[in-house]
């Protein structure tokens, strides 16, 4: 089966002029002298997207994400390479793009449909569904220049998804609106992807990318640096951003505080040798981070001291980690992360969340940490990961991720008791309590009702 979207060696080049007059001087120069320098916003971009696949684009501002989407939509002209698309494209490139603020919402919906190739009769048939989905009431017949930001995005998104396109392109438009509309938007995208629509979208919401995407593409300086698992792409992107943000002002540099002489024996912890003896990190486990710390070993035990990846609902497992510092580390943090089977980030917690202070570390020092987690989650399989963080100078507000390993496990959570005794329903257990009181005067209640 042919891919819905096929890109082969595409590139987009801009000519940058220092001054406005330089453009005219270059045009009129008899010898063809150049007064500009070239800037490649995209170069050597090649990938295919199959029918019904959801692909997320990641990258810093200026990496070329929006330019790539505009090239796929045909808004910008290619400098080199080829793009083939098979099917009608519905694009939500930016807030209210293509809408005329002087027209009413209804008129803009009709105009938007005409641009996509729909007849007036076809759009009239879809109009009521679009109005109900946007949920902006009588404002549909008011000029869009009086719309709020949330109303803009509601109508724009309603137009994009209710025409049921073969290809849906979304660029950073789902973060606007209240939580109810955002949830409805994500559910709609899931539904249309399951129905066979191809989706490419840009978002800085990492959890949305984990949940919705089959693949992710990481862009850096206009070129692809990674294509593959959304979780791995997010990890690489997150660590590259954090590493680039490291700044160590010499004026506030201090030598590390000497760790307290607390040994693992006195804290009921395993020794490094015991952790490494049943290390769950394998040669295929991929690690990320700045490299200032190393996760040497991870071991998981139940309350009876047995190595296991199984837990009953509400049972506690102990996650042991052996960490080594390669540089001076301040405010050490060790975190255990939990992901469900579709990559949704379910939980993350470590010493900082429970106000447990770990010592600063000097190069070559090692640390044993135990994190006890009670699995008050639904019966399902979960992947887990571990991260070691810290600051590179004293008093820093930014904590860099120096070592991280994801996709360990899976942890299998089960419930073997009768379903009548299940402690909760849904994804996770929240603290709750129940109270009641009998109403003695039932007649009075009936009179009130």
Secondary structure, 3 states (H helix, E strand, C coil): CCCCEEEEEEEEEEEEECCHHHHHHHHHCCCCCCCEEEEEEEEEEEEEECCCCEEEEECCCCCCHHHHHHHHHCCCCCCEEEEEECCCEEEECCCCCCCCCCCEHHHHHHHHHHHCCCCHHHHHHHHHHHHHHHCCHHHHHCEHHHCCHHHHHHHHHHHHHHCCCCEEEEECCCCCCCHHHHHHHHHHHHHHHHCCCEEEEECCCHHHHHHHCCEEEEEECCEEEEEECHHHHHHHHHHHHHHHCCCCCHHHCCCCCCCCCCCHHHHCCCCHHHHHHCCCCCCCCCEECCCCEEEEEEEEECCCCCECCEEECCCEEEEEEEEEECCCEEEEEEEEEEECCCCCEEEEEECCCCCCCCCCECCCCEEEEEEEEECCECCCEEEEEEEEEEECCCCCCCCEEEEEEEEEEEEEEECCCCHHHCCCCCCECCCCCCCCCCCCCHHHHHHHC
